[in-house]
């Protein structure tokens, strides 16, 4: 044993197994001891799976796969059954577009009428009925199904038999692994070149499917942009405006000088309102609390009370909130007038509650 009680035999055995390139480090000392222990740990490991504590494939994998497939299939069928039932009892939640008359291609009659309607639904119809975001979600699902359809059947029909008959039997008694790459022996002469070609085929197929889906969706995107109402269709958010240009007139003057006198229809530079939003939010909170207290008085015929502090005395809720609103009103007017005066004064710095660095610009 070593001086500190650690076993010294693995270290000497590790040194014996060290390659010649590491011989200069074997003279002794703490670095040599640590290096020898690290080499011993790596030499005793059988595979990378042992280092990462990952279980390798075994003959029980087929049963686990069938169990997981059965469980997921039952969950999917259960969700579809629940949706079918809830759609009949809660049509406003699960088929509101039909009730509202927005979706005309689907009938409310029949338990499974949604199956044919969903099968015949196109991305264009979804964009017209539910909006472009819903159409994008459907297009993403269609893209995933297309990729699976394009790749799954050819790979299963071609590569699985090749792995089974020509892989070399590296999977042993693993039935599920006999049709995948784990059945290919380590020093196979030609099958790894086939997999190199398959990887490129998969990459090209996925790229083609994505480009095709993107081109189809861009048509819907451009059509949606062209249908936007004014002024939304011609308005942009301009950011990082220099301090010397933070006013409506300055931004308009700059843009008309660059794009032409008739290019800009309207400019609205965002305002820094200081304490005004907080005061208005406090006012809204007090109004809601006052309304609630008045309803409580009408219901119980007793003036409601509450504590301002945990251990403080109770106060009349209606009087408290009414007085608070009366105190807030002049503060809000004063802050609003100060903001308006700062805006009317032209270009101000950030601390003066003037203009921000962003502006909405509407073009002609």
NORRAHU-V197917 format. One record per helix or strand of 2 or more residues. SS is the DSSP state (2 for helix, 1 for strand). FROM is the first residue (numbers start at 1). TO is the last residue. If there is no record, write none. Layout:
SS_FROM_TO, SS_FROM_TO
This chain:
2_9_17, 2_20_27, 2_30_44, 2_48_51, 2_61_89, 2_91_94, 2_96_99, 2_113_120, 2_123_130, 2_132_166, 2_176_179, 2_181_183, 2_191_226, 2_232_234, 1_235_238, 2_243_245, 2_248_259, 1_264_271, 2_276_300, 1_305_307, 1_314_316, 2_317_344, 2_350_352, 1_355_363
